[in-house]
Amino acid sequence: MVKYQDETLDRTFAALSDPTRRALLARLGEQDGLSVSELAQPFAMSLPAIMKHLDVLTDAGLVAREKTGRTVACRLTARPMEQAMNWLNRYAQFWSDNLDRLAAFVEEDPWPTNPQSPPTPASPRVQISRVQISRVQASPSRGASAPSRKKSTPRGPSRKT
């Protein structure tokens, strides 16, 4: 199993959690090598605010900045995103396998389409599941079984001075 640096993933996902930063990355994906002012143009925020977002992206390693004279150009860097995609793909594979097994199970013994007809005898696994489901449906919800809240006492006499 591949060992990922948790700090790198944490910074990558934290940087991607903000919609403005994702929009900045999308703009850089469309046109690489934009200056900070060109990058900030469509956003309704100050240049210092854009710079703070770029600082977060740079700290996460998602953006590299190069200064030429008075112009700072930004470009995407791929390495942190590759690590994040590898991490996500591992879980995507896990869920894909589990959902494939669930689909195979459902296709093997489909649930009856007519709820009024009695269920046909099937494998004991499915019968237990149906019994458990009917018990859950018949049992009261937790909210209903919780003790009722005490009502406040009636208001006492008021003083008149």
Phi and psi in degrees as a GROMACS rama.xvg file:
@    title "Ramachandran Plot"
@    xaxis  label "Phi"
@    yaxis  label "Psi"
@TYPE xy
-80.4696  134.997  VAL-2
-94.4963  121.752  LYS-3
-99.3707  148.523  TYR-4
-78.514  115.427  GLN-5
-61.8093  -37.2464  ASP-6
-62.227  -40.7776  GLU-7
-65.2032  -46.6556  THR-8
-63.811  -41.0228  LEU-9
-59.6202  -45.9771  ASP-10
-66.8597  -38.5761  ARG-11
-63.6252  -50.4757  THR-12
-68.7422  -34.0757  PHE-13
-64.7505  -40.6045  ALA-14
-66.6603  -36.8622  ALA-15
-78.5622  -8.90361  LEU-16
-73.8956  -16.313  SER-17
-98.2359  130.806  ASP-18
-64.8142  -31.5566  PRO-19
-66.4005  -42.3139  THR-20
-66.4788  -37.8679  ARG-21
-64.2211  -37.6816  ARG-22
-67.2212  -38.296  ALA-23
-61.9575  -43.6043  LEU-24
-64.0816  -38.2631  LEU-25
-63.9557  -40.8755  ALA-26
-63.4203  -41.2813  ARG-27
-68.17  -29.4555  LEU-28
-68.4929  -32.8718  GLY-29
-75.9184  -41.4988  GLU-30
-141.585  104.822  GLN-31
-78.467  150.737  ASP-32
80.8914  30.5702  GLY-33
-77.9388  146.903  LEU-34
-75.2288  162.723  SER-35
-60.7291  -41.6135  VAL-36
-67.0062  -38.3102  SER-37
-66.1969  -38.6193  GLU-38
-66.5862  -36.2279  LEU-39
-82.6134  -14.7154  ALA-40
-50.1108  -50.9405  GLN-41
-76.5808  -7.62722  PRO-42
-90.8314  139.896  PHE-43
-89.7586  60.3877  ALA-44
-149.471  165.101  MET-45
-71.9365  159.521  SER-46
-62.679  -39.5893  LEU-47
-61.159  -34.1835  PRO-48
-66.5722  -42.3525  ALA-49
-62.1207  -40.2947  ILE-50
-61.7068  -38.1224  MET-51
-64.4219  -40.8061  LYS-52
-64.179  -41.5321  HIS-53
-65.4317  -33.4084  LEU-54
-61.4373  -42.8703  ASP-55
-63.6995  -44.6746  VAL-56
-64.5059  -37.2668  LEU-57
-68.9023  -42.6182  THR-58
-61.8561  -33.4517  ASP-59
-78.3153  -9.89641  ALA-60
83.0077  10.7059  GLY-61
-83.1993  -23.8692  LEU-62
-130.386  138.96  VAL-63
-113.239  138.485  ALA-64
-116.533  138.895  ARG-65
-127.822  129.807  GLU-66
-100.651  125.624  LYS-67
-125.495  104.734  THR-68
67.1734  -120.695  GLY-69
-100.241  0.477912  ARG-70
-101.671  132.548  THR-71
-110.393  117.311  VAL-72
-99.0946  142.339  ALA-73
-115.976  144.455  CYS-74
-144.838  155.571  ARG-75
-75.9854  147.735  LEU-76
-121.656  140.314  THR-77
-92.0749  -25.2733  ALA-78
-55.2534  -49.8428  ARG-79
-62.8451  -34.8471  PRO-80
-69.2815  -34.177  MET-81
-63.0649  -43.3693  GLU-82
-63.8623  -41.6066  GLN-83
-64.8674  -41.1299  ALA-84
-66.1394  -38.6188  MET-85
-62.1481  -42.1129  ASN-86
-64.1823  -45.3203  TRP-87
-65.9433  -39.5371  LEU-88
-63.0966  -34.2658  ASN-89
-61.4698  -43.1945  ARG-90
-75.6124  -31.2991  TYR-91
-62.9075  -40.6568  ALA-92
-64.0502  -42.3177  GLN-93
-59.085  -49.6516  PHE-94
-70.0346  -35.0204  TRP-95
-62.5452  -44.4392  SER-96
-62.0212  -44.8218  ASP-97
-65.9159  -39.977  ASN-98
-69.4739  -32.9048  LEU-99
-64.5441  -42.0524  ASP-100
-64.9259  -39.8946  ARG-101
-63.6127  -43.8152  LEU-102
-62.1225  -41.3289  ALA-103
-64.2498  -39.0313  ALA-104
-65.65  -44.4278  PHE-105
-66.7549  -40.1173  VAL-106
-69.2173  -28.5284  GLU-107
-68.0677  -41.3866  GLU-108
-138.798  84.1682  ASP-109
-66.3522  149.758  PRO-110
-70.3165  141.7  TRP-111
-62.5212  137.891  PRO-112
-81.7964  -26.4877  THR-113
-98.9292  107.403  ASN-114
-67.651  -17.3314  PRO-115
-80.7644  -25.8725  GLN-116
-79.809  145.081  SER-117
-67.0917  145.262  PRO-118
-65.2403  141.226  PRO-119
-78.5374  146.314  THR-120
-61.5116  133.125  PRO-121
-135.965  -160.055  ALA-122
-64.8019  149.041  SER-123
-58.3427  -31.5946  PRO-124
-57.3738  -47.858  ARG-125
-69.7121  -39.0891  VAL-126
-62.0435  -41.4623  GLN-127
-62.5364  -42.82  ILE-128
-61.4159  -41.3387  SER-129
-67.5625  -39.4565  ARG-130
-64.4619  -44.1582  VAL-131
-62.5247  -39.7809  GLN-132
-65.1047  -42.8038  ILE-133
-65.7325  -34.0168  SER-134
-66.1596  -41.4371  ARG-135
-64.9765  -40.2428  VAL-136
-67.6607  -33.0818  GLN-137
-81.1824  -24.814  ALA-138
-76.4606  146.173  SER-139
-69.9622  155.472  PRO-140
-73.3528  162.836  SER-141
-62.1983  -37.1121  ARG-142
-61.6266  -35.6845  GLY-143
-73.734  -29.1328  ALA-144
-89.6346  -5.22839  SER-145
-70.9997  145.888  ALA-146
-62.6706  143.739  PRO-147
-72.5845  152.024  SER-148
-77.9413  138.634  ARG-149
-67.4817  140.667  LYS-150
-82.5096  152.055  LYS-151
-70.5929  153.15  SER-152
-73.5009  155.278  THR-153
-64.3968  153.542  PRO-154
-67.4539  136.801  ARG-155
-78.7381  174.726  GLY-156
-65.2335  143.223  PRO-157
-94.8222  150.26  SER-158
-86.1582  137.688  ARG-159
-115.157  125.665  LYS-160
